[in-house]
Amino acid sequence: MPLHPTIAQFIASLPPPPPGPLDPAAMRASDESHVPPPEKRLPVHSVADLLLSTSVGQIPVRVYRPSAEAGKPVLVYFHGGAFFLGSLDTHDHVAREIANACQCVVVSVGYRLAPEHAFPAGLDDCYAVVRWIAQHGREPAEGIGWDGQTLAIAGDSSGGTFTAAVAARAHDDDLGCITHQVLYYPSLDLDFDVERYESLKTNAVGYGLETALLKPFNAFYIGSGADPADPLVSPIKRTDLRGLPPAFIVTAGYDPLRDEAELYGQRLAQAGVPVTMRRYESAGHGFVQHFSSLPEFHGVFAETAAFLRGAGR
């Protein structure tokens, strides 16, 4: 199946990257410039920005409620962006889609970014929010309204890295509250040796995310102290996957990161973890963020909802 023509047309229209090293500030500003104003965003019953006082400091979150009903499942969402890009605003539309499709409260985490904040700051923020919800999410005054039963975590790309790492960290700490993990085209192996996975070669050029850009894009994270050999940085390097929460892993046919995500799903299944895997053959990396409005891809949100309803521990 060829790359979706809308994606192919978009990629062909992109200008060549500017010469010289990557400029995080300029790239963040460019991303933010494409965020639509609130009145043009997908309607959700309510959206509120909160500051959670956690063990690692105050962390901004955005809480999306699909209805006024109290006592809902909660999904904690970690946005993508190679650990140095992305924000509550750039991924606002993804959180809205998940809240409406899954009929759950979505708590999107504004975690600290590299290189300004060294590893493991961003991961610590994500984990701290999950712990905070486990401790305080059912308290009416705190504004979350967790039902005390379903607590899912989800992320796209580098947010998927955090999802897998948070799930592992919670398991090791005997924090048994996480019931589901959702990984949209995650980056699970930050050792970017192109010989490790066939998709790094077959999808190397021409599909949006290019293999040659993986090292420079992730250099801000690795340069801040994230060791690719550490399973909290490269979750696929974890040797014992037993006992982790059920996983829904979404991959894209034209993504250089496709094979590592699918291998991780296979290893989870071999360890006895319930796994649902779905490959969108005509998609490239980033399609949930950039192209999920297309009919061919919009079903990813309904599939996420079905997984949250049906996965067993």
JOGIUR-V621053 format. One record per residue. SS is DSSP state (H for helix, E for strand, L for the rest). PSI is psi in degrees with one decimal (* if undefined). BURIAL is + if it has 24 or more other C-alpha atoms within 12 Angstrom, else -. Layout:
BEGIN
((SS | PSI | BURIAL) (SS | PSI | BURIAL))
END
This chain:
BEGIN
((L | 127.5 | -) (L | 164.0 | -) (L | 139.3 | +) (L | 133.6 | +) (H | -32.6 | -) (H | -40.1 | +) (H | -43.9 | +) (H | -41.9 | -) (H | -40.6 | -) (H | -46.0 | -) (H | -40.8 | -) (H | -25.1 | -) (H | -9.9 | -) (L | 138.1 | -) (L | 158.9 | -) (L | 150.0 | -) (L | 147.8 | -) (L | 151.6 | -) (L | 160.3 | -) (L | -179.8 | -) (L | 158.6 | -) (L | 142.1 | -) (L | 99.5 | -) (H | -43.2 | +) (H | -44.3 | -) (H | -39.1 | -) (H | -38.0 | -) (H | -42.7 | -) (H | -39.4 | -) (H | -44.0 | -) (H | -45.0 | -) (H | -28.1 | -) (H | -17.5 | -) (L | -0.3 | -) (L | 125.9 | +) (L | 155.4 | -) (L | 157.6 | -) (H | -36.5 | -) (H | -13.4 | -) (H | 7.8 | -) (L | 160.1 | -) (L | 127.5 | +) (L | 138.8 | -) (L | 152.1 | +) (L | -48.8 | -) (E | 149.9 | -) (E | 130.9 | +) (E | 136.0 | -) (E | 127.4 | +) (E | 159.1 | -) (E | 118.6 | -) (E | 130.0 | +) (E | 105.2 | -) (E | -179.9 | -) (L | -17.7 | -) (L | 13.6 | -) (E | -173.8 | -) (E | 130.3 | -) (E | 125.2 | +) (E | 135.7 | +) (E | 157.5 | +) (E | 125.1 | +) (E | 123.1 | +) (E | 122.0 | +) (E | 126.5 | +) (L | -15.0 | +) (L | 172.8 | -) (L | -9.7 | -) (L | 134.0 | -) (L | 161.8 | -) (L | 64.4 | +) (E | 157.3 | +) (E | 153.4 | +) (E | 138.1 | +) (E | 122.6 | +) (E | 124.5 | +) (E | 130.7 | +) (E | 114.4 | +) (L | 158.8 | +) (L | -176.1 | +) (L | 29.3 | +) (L | 28.9 | +) (L | -5.4 | +) (L | -6.4 | +) (L | 175.0 | +) (L | 156.9 | +) (L | 177.6 | +) (L | -32.4 | +) (L | -42.6 | +) (L | -24.8 | +) (L | 17.5 | +) (H | -41.0 | +) (H | -31.9 | +) (H | -45.5 | +) (H | -38.9 | +) (H | -43.6 | +) (H | -43.7 | +) (H | -43.9 | +) (H | -46.9 | +) (H | -43.7 | +) (H | -40.5 | +) (H | -9.9 | +) (L | 48.3 | +) (L | 161.3 | +) (E | 125.2 | +) (E | 127.6 | +) (E | 104.1 | +) (E | 132.7 | +) (E | 124.2 | +) (E | 68.6 | +) (L | 161.5 | +) (L | 143.0 | +) (L | 149.0 | +) (L | 158.3 | +) (L | -5.1 | +) (L | -31.3 | -) (L | 114.8 | -) (L | 149.5 | +) (L | 136.4 | +) (L | 37.5 | +) (H | -51.1 | +) (H | -44.7 | +) (H | -42.4 | +) (H | -40.7 | +) (H | -46.1 | +) (H | -45.6 | +) (H | -40.1 | +) (H | -36.3 | +) (H | -41.8 | +) (H | -44.7 | +) (H | -39.4 | +) (H | -43.6 | +) (H | -39.5 | +) (H | -33.6 | +) (H | -36.9 | -) (H | -5.2 | -) (L | -21.5 | +) (L | -6.7 | +) (L | 119.1 | -) (H | -36.2 | -) (H | -18.4 | -) (H | -12.8 | -) (L | 14.0 | +) (L | -51.0 | +) (L | 40.2 | +) (E | 141.6 | +) (E | -4.7 | +) (E | 6.2 | +) (E | -68.1 | +) (E | 119.7 | +) (E | 98.9 | +) (E | 156.1 | +) (E | 147.4 | +) (E | 153.4 | +) (E | 157.1 | +) (E | 139.2 | +) (L | -119.3 | +) (H | -25.5 | +) (H | -30.1 | +) (H | -33.7 | +) (H | -49.7 | +) (H | -37.3 | +) (H | -50.3 | +) (H | -39.8 | +) (H | -40.3 | +) (H | -41.3 | +) (H | -43.3 | +) (H | -43.8 | +) (H | -41.6 | +) (H | -40.0 | +) (H | -45.0 | -) (H | -27.0 | -) (L | 5.3 | -) (L | 32.6 | -) (L | 95.2 | +) (L | 22.9 | +) (L | -21.0 | +) (L | 120.6 | +) (L | -23.4 | +) (E | 150.4 | +) (E | 133.8 | +) (E | 120.4 | +) (E | 109.7 | +) (E | 114.5 | +) (L | 61.1 | +) (L | 154.5 | +) (L | 108.0 | +) (L | -5.7 | +) (L | 103.7 | +) (L | 12.5 | +) (L | 104.6 | +) (L | 34.7 | +) (L | 116.8 | -) (L | -15.8 | +) (L | -9.4 | -) (L | -33.9 | -) (L | 134.9 | +) (L | -35.5 | -) (H | -23.2 | +) (H | -23.0 | +) (H | -47.5 | +) (H | -27.9 | -) (L | 27.5 | +) (L | -34.1 | +) (L | 137.1 | -) (L | 5.0 | +) (L | 20.8 | +) (L | -83.7 | +) (L | 123.7 | +) (L | 144.0 | +) (H | -39.1 | +) (H | -19.4 | -) (H | -8.7 | -) (H | -45.1 | +) (H | -49.9 | -) (H | -34.1 | +) (H | -36.1 | +) (H | -1.2 | +) (H | -32.3 | +) (H | -38.6 | +) (H | -50.2 | +) (H | -38.7 | +) (H | -18.8 | -) (L | 5.3 | -) (L | 3.3 | -) (L | 114.6 | +) (L | 118.9 | +) (L | -18.3 | +) (L | -12.0 | -) (L | 125.8 | -) (L | -19.8 | +) (L | -14.2 | +) (L | -44.6 | +) (L | 86.1 | +) (H | -22.6 | +) (H | -15.7 | +) (H | -4.7 | +) (L | 129.6 | +) (L | -32.1 | -) (L | 108.7 | -) (L | 6.1 | +) (L | 142.7 | -) (L | 0.2 | +) (L | 157.8 | +) (L | 154.5 | +) (E | 143.9 | +) (E | 141.1 | +) (E | 115.1 | +) (E | 119.0 | +) (E | 128.3 | +) (E | 167.8 | +) (E | 136.3 | +) (L | -32.2 | +) (L | 31.6 | +) (L | 128.5 | +) (L | -26.5 | +) (L | 4.7 | +) (H | -49.0 | +) (H | -35.3 | +) (H | -36.3 | +) (H | -41.3 | +) (H | -35.0 | +) (H | -40.9 | +) (H | -41.7 | +) (H | -40.8 | +) (H | -40.7 | -) (H | -36.8 | +) (H | -46.5 | +) (H | -41.5 | +) (H | -27.9 | -) (L | 3.3 | -) (L | 10.5 | -) (L | 129.0 | +) (L | 127.0 | +) (E | 134.4 | +) (E | 125.0 | +) (E | 139.3 | +) (E | 121.0 | +) (E | 125.9 | +) (E | 101.6 | +) (L | -38.1 | -) (L | 10.3 | +) (L | 160.3 | +) (L | 175.5 | +) (L | 138.9 | +) (L | 8.2 | +) (H | -28.0 | +) (H | -38.3 | +) (H | -43.0 | +) (H | -24.9 | +) (L | 16.5 | +) (L | -10.0 | +) (L | -17.7 | -) (L | 138.9 | -) (H | -34.8 | -) (H | -21.8 | -) (H | -14.5 | +) (H | -21.6 | -) (H | -9.9 | +) (H | -29.5 | +) (H | -39.0 | +) (H | -36.4 | -) (H | -36.4 | +) (H | -43.2 | +) (H | -42.6 | +) (H | -38.9 | -) (H | -44.3 | +) (H | -32.6 | +) (H | -32.3 | +) (H | -16.6 | -) (L | 138.2 | +) (L | 155.1 | -) (L | * | -))
END
